[in-house]
Amino acid sequence: MARMMKGECKIKFLESKTVFTLSISAKPYESEKIRTPTDVKTFRLPPEIWGIGIDDSRIQQKLLAKFFEFAGISSEKIKVFGKDSEEIMGFVDFVVNFMNEHMGSQILLIADENLEMTDGASNHITVSGSALVESIRSRLLPEQERDL
């Protein structure tokens, strides 16, 4: 492997350890000019994509909706949740039902990681956004999951 990469490999056995050294030439990161095939100022997602998001902060909900719009998703295809406990707890069912009703539609899903809410007794609960996404994925068919 080292020869293939025009480098060298050494191994040294010592009493208390073994030292393995692999040396290969590499160009510094800055030496390669980054080429972006898409102009980020004019980038737009395809018009058929839906944007679905969840965040417990009203300000972040507005920013999330704006992000979807800036990415080229029309406002009619943007759904942002998280204004209360009911929306957070119903998010998984909504997305799964939405995916079932819109088979073949592609969806950009963004979830805040720490969703704060209160239960009926005013106890604060943190719900994991990634756990919600995992739950959604477990309930989708493989072809639906590819569209998410």
C-alpha positions in Angstrom: 0.0 0.0 0.0 2.8 2.4 0.9 4.6 1.8 -2.4 1.4 2.3 -4.3 1.1 5.7 -2.7 4.8 6.5 -3.3 5.6 6.4 0.4 7.2 4.1 2.9 6.2 2.0 5.8 8.3 1.1 8.8 7.7 -1.0 11.9 9.8 -1.0 15.0 9.4 -3.5 17.8 10.4 -2.1 21.2 10.1 -3.7 24.7 7.1 -1.8 25.8 5.4 -1.0 22.4 5.4 -1.4 18.7 5.8 1.7 16.5 4.2 1.6 13.0 5.0 4.5 10.7 3.4 5.3 7.3 4.9 8.2 5.4 3.3 9.5 2.2 3.4 12.8 0.4 0.4 15.0 0.6 -0.3 18.4 -0.7 -1.4 21.0 1.9 -5.1 21.8 1.8 -4.6 25.4 0.6 -2.6 24.2 -2.4 -5.7 22.8 -4.1 -8.2 25.4 -5.3 -11.7 24.4 -4.2 -14.0 24.2 -7.2 -17.7 24.7 -6.4 -19.7 23.4 -9.4 -22.8 25.4 -8.2 -22.9 29.1 -7.5 -24.1 29.3 -3.9 -25.7 32.7 -4.6 -28.0 31.4 -7.3 -28.4 27.8 -6.0 -32.0 26.5 -5.8 -33.4 23.1 -5.0 -35.7 21.6 -7.6 -39.2 23.1 -7.4 -40.9 19.7 -6.6 -39.1 19.4 -3.2 -41.0 19.9 0.1 -39.4 21.5 3.2 -40.4 20.1 6.5 -38.8 21.2 9.8 -39.2 21.3 13.5 -37.8 23.7 16.1 -39.2 24.7 19.5 -38.0 28.3 19.1 -40.4 30.7 17.3 -37.5 32.7 16.0 -35.7 29.6 14.7 -39.0 28.4 13.1 -39.2 31.7 11.1 -35.5 31.3 10.2 -36.1 27.7 9.1 -38.9 28.8 6.9 -36.8 31.5 5.4 -33.9 29.0 4.8 -36.3 26.7 2.9 -37.4 29.7 0.8 -33.9 30.8 0.1 -33.1 27.3 -1.0 -35.8 27.6 -3.6 -38.8 25.8 -1.9 -42.1 27.6 -2.5 -43.9 28.8 0.6 -46.8 26.4 -0.2 -44.4 23.5 0.2 -42.9 24.5 3.5 -44.2 23.0 6.8 -42.5 24.1 10.1 -43.6 22.6 13.4 -42.7 22.9 17.1 -44.9 25.8 18.4 -46.2 23.6 21.3 -46.0 20.1 22.8 -48.8 18.8 20.6 -46.9 19.7 17.4 -43.7 18.1 18.8 -45.4 14.9 19.9 -47.4 14.7 16.6 -44.4 15.4 14.3 -43.5 11.8 13.6 -47.1 10.8 12.7 -47.4 13.9 10.5 -44.3 13.2 8.5 -45.1 9.5 8.1 -48.6 10.3 7.0 -47.3 13.1 4.7 -44.9 10.7 3.1 -47.7 8.1 2.6 -49.9 10.7 0.9 -47.1 12.1 -1.2 -45.4 9.0 -2.5 -42.5 9.8 -4.7 -42.2 13.4 -3.5 -38.8 14.4 -2.2 -38.6 16.1 1.2 -35.8 18.1 2.9 -36.3 17.4 6.6 -34.5 19.5 9.2 -34.9 18.9 12.9 -33.6 20.8 15.9 -31.7 18.4 18.2 -33.1 19.6 21.6 -36.8 20.2 21.5 -38.0 21.6 24.8 -41.6 21.1 25.8 -43.8 20.7 28.9 -46.1 17.8 29.7 -49.5 18.2 31.3 -48.0 18.7 34.7 -45.7 21.6 33.6 -42.7 19.4 33.8 -40.0 20.3 31.2 -39.0 17.5 28.8 -36.4 17.5 26.2 -37.1 15.5 23.0 -34.3 14.6 20.7 -34.8 15.7 17.1 -32.6 13.0 15.8 -34.6 10.4 17.7 -37.7 11.7 16.0 -36.0 11.4 12.6 -34.9 7.9 13.5 -38.5 7.0 14.4 -39.8 8.4 11.1 -37.2 6.5 9.2 -38.1 3.2 10.9 -41.8 3.6 9.8 -41.1 4.3 6.2 -40.7 1.9 3.3 -37.2 1.8 1.8 -38.4 3.7 -1.3 -40.0 6.4 0.9 -36.8 6.7 3.0 -34.8 7.4 -0.2 -37.0 10.5 -0.8 -36.4 11.9 2.7 
